[in-house]
Amino acid sequence: MSADQAAAVEVDVALVKQLLADQYPQWEALTVTPVDSGGTDNAIFRLGDSMSVRMPKVEWSVGQVDKEQRWLPYLAPRLTLPIPEPVAMGFPGRGYPWRWSIYGWLEGDVAKADEVGSSVALAQDLALFVRELHAVDATGGPEPGPHNFDRGLPLAGLDQETSEAIADLEAIGGLADVDRIREVWASSLALPKWEHAPVWVHGDLQAGNILLRDGRLAAVLDFGGLGVGDPACDLLVGWNLFSGAARQAYFDGVGADDATWARGRAWAFAVAVIQLPYYHTRRPRIAANATHVIGQVLESIDSE
């Protein structure tokens, strides 16, 4: 999960300007504007009109820089929709300890769950993007690990963190039905594994990483969760964003088999369970969404 504020490196406009002056003086005169992305692992700034700067704030997100620099230029021409493409890599300096990236700027409006969660058209658009991504040759792609929050691992790879989160929920008390959560998670671990070749996964599909234009999908952002593995983790968005007919349209559009759909539901459940005790005082909005997802998953199981 994301770090406490005390563990994060402070990044501001002044630092970005200093690093640009030192490393990319051709851009130092451009305006640098903070972007409120809602994320906790990276600081984002708009650079002039046509670029953005993405700077890790916590150590475990540093691995995303090399990965995105290597693989996003490979993926971009193989996808119909725009994705971020690196323009340059930055390096440590001025007290900032890590590598960082400059990307081309993508135009659009960030999706808001309360406005687009029932949009069948958006669900179909996103499903098409996911199908294209999963179909790209994944040879040599990065296996799941800390660099992408383990997205794409078998569900067993989430067991320790999920079990610890369940214990935290029990210790806090009153946030959820811990006995039911423990029971559902135990059942999830018995689901059939992905037995095919690994595929590319975005790993972090959610409203904040989706750009819209006129209500339709315009681009997909933030490939920090990128890796190759079990595609089930890309069904998360069916639970954390979509509802009703839109959720079904997304699942139908992705074309996942029943076992992958069930693992996707388990992924959504595990991520929400992990988020809830961590964020319930730190980020109430994330905690509220986690509670919603847990409720939706339990309702789905009860309806079977």
N, C-alpha and C positions, 0 to 999 in steps of 0.2 A: 504494500500500500504506500501511499505518499507520506512523506516525512512530516514530522512536527515542524512548526515554523522555526524552532531553534536549530534544526538540522539543515535548513535551507540556506544557500548562498544568496545574499542580497544582490540583485541586478537592477540597475536603473538607467535612465537615459544618459546620464553623464558617463557611466562606464562604457556603454555601447559606443558613444561618440569617441571616447578615448581609444578604444580598440580599433574602431574604423580609421581614425587618424594614423594610428601606428601601422596597421596591416593593410588597409584598403583606402588610401588617401584619396583615390579618385571618387569615393562616395562620401567623404567626411562632411561635405557641405549639404548633403541631403537632410531633410527633416526626419527626425526619429521620434515616433509616437508610440507610447505603450498601447498594447491591445489587451483588452480584458477578455481572455480566452476562457476563464473559469478553471483552467488546469492548475495543477499544483506541482508538477515536475519540471516545467519549462516556463521561462519568461519569453513573451512574444512581443516584438516591436515592428511597426510598419516603417520601412525605410524608403523615403521618397514616395512616389506613386506606384512603383512597379516591383518593389522587393519587400521582403520581410526578414527579420533576424530572429532566430530561435536559439535560446541559450539555456542549457540545463541549469536547474537550481539545486538538484540533489544528485549525489554521485552515481546512483544506479541508472540514471537516465543518460549518462555520458555515452554508454555503448550505442545508444540510438543514433548518435551523430555519424559514426563510421558506417553503420548499417544503412542509414538513409542515403548517405552520399554514394554508397556503392550500388544500392539496389533500386532506388526510385527512378534513376535514369533508364534502367533496364525495363521497369514495369510501365512507365509512362506511355511509350509508343504502342504498347500492347493492350491498352485500355481505351475505351471510348471516351470516358469522362476525364477531365483534367484532375491531376493530383499534384502535390507540391514537387517541384524540381529544383535541386540544388544549383545555386549559382556560384557559390564559393564556400570554402571551409575556413573558419577562424581558429585561432590558437590561443593558448593561455597567455595572459599578460595583464599588467596593471592590477595585480592581486587576484585576478579571476583565474581559477585553477584548471579549466577544462577546455576542450575543443568546442566549437559552436558552429552554427551554419547560417548562411544567407540563402534565401529561396526567392523564386519569383512569387509575386503577389497574385492571389486568386480572388477575383471579384465574386460577391454574392452575400447573401444574408444568412447568418447562422440560424439553423433550425431551432425552434422552441417546441418542446414536447407538448405543451398545452395547446399549441396552435396547429401542429401537423401530425399529431399522434394517430388521428383517425383518417389520414389521407391515403387512400388506396393507390392513387397515382404515384405518390412519393414512394410508397412501399414497393411498388412494381419497378420504379426507376432504380431503387437501391438494390433490389434483388438482381436486376440485370448486371449492375456493377459487380456484385459479389460473384455471380456466375462467371463473369469474364475473368476476375481476379483468380478464382479457383482453377480456371482452365489454363492459366499461364504456366509454362514449363518451370517447375520448382527445383530443377537440378542445381545443387550447390547452394541453395538458399539457407538462411540461418535457422538452425533448429531452435525450438522454444527454450527459453532460459530467463535469467533475470533481466536481460535487455528488453524483453517484451512481456514482462509480468507473467511468464509461463503460458501465455496464450497458445493453444495448439497442443499442449501436453495431453496425455490420457487423464481422465478424471482422477485417477489415483494420485497423480502429481499434485493435486490440490488438497489432498486429504489432511495433511498436517496443518496447513494454514486455516482450512475450514473448521477442523476440529478445535483448533485453538480459539477461533472466533466464537464457536458455539460455547466453549467454556467461558469466554469473556461475557457473552450474553447472559449466561447463567449467573455469573458473579454480579453483573449489573442489576439484573432482575427487571421485569416489567416491560421490556422492549418487544418481546416475541414469545411464542410458545416454544420453549427450548426443547421439550420432549418430542414435539412433532417435528421440529427442524432436524433433530438428531436422527429420528426415524427415516425421514425422507432422504437425508444425505446417505445413510447406510444403504438404502435401496438404490440410490443413484450409482454407488460404487460397483454395483452388480450388473450395470448395463453393459451390453456388448461393446467391445472396443472397435476403433477404426482399424480395419484390416487392409486398407488400400495404401497406395503411395501417398506420402505427405503432399499437401497442396499449400499454395500461398494463402495466408490469412491476414486480414487487416488487424484483427485482434481487439479493436477498441471502437467499434461502431456504436455511436451514441449521438444525441442531438448536437452537442457542441462540436462534433467533427464532421458535420454535414452542412454544406453550403447550398442555398436555394436561390433561384431566380424565377420570379413569377410563380412561386409555389412548387416548382419542379426542381429536381436534383441538378445542381450546377457543378459541383466538385465534392471530393471527399478529402478531408484533411487528416493530419496527425497520424503518421504511420509508425509511431513509437512502439505499437503492439505488433508490428510486422514480423512475420516468421513463416516457417513451413511446418505443417503438422495436421492435426485433426480439424476439419473445417467446422466442427460443431460450435466452436467459440464464436463464429461469425453469425450465429443465430441469436446471440445476446440481444441484439437490437430489436428483435421481435418482442422481447419482454420489457426492455428498459425504455422503449420509445413508442412502439405501435400498440394499438389495442383493437379489439373487435375484428371487423372485416379487413382492416389494414394489416393487422398481424397475420391473418390467414393468407392474405395476398402476398405478403413477404415470404412466408414459409413456402407457399405454392411456387412462387417465382424462383426461389433459390433451388427448388427441386431436390431437397434433401430426402433421403430415405427415412423410414420410421425410426431406425436406431440412431441416426445422426440427429434427427429432430429431438429425440428423448435426451440425448447427451447435451444438445444445445439448451434444452430446458434446465438440465442439471447444472450446466455452466452458469446460466443466469442466476440460478438459485444460490450456487456457491459464492459467486462474486457479490451478490446482495448480502449474503450472510456475513461475508468477510467485511464488507463496507459498514454494516450497521453499527457494530460496537465501536469501530474506530472513529466514525464520523458523527456519531449522534450528538456530540457536543462541539466538534470542530467545524463541521459543515452540515448544518441541519437540512439543507435542501438535498444533499446527496443521501443523507440518512432517510429522509422522507421517501425518496425514490427507491431506495433499497427496501424499505418496508412495503412499498407498493408492489415491487417485483416479487418479493416473498409471498405476498398475498395472492398475486395473480398465478404464481406457480402452484401454490397449494390449492387454489380454486380449480385449476386445470386438472390436477391429480384427483381431486374429489369428484370431478365430473366423469371420470373414466369408468 
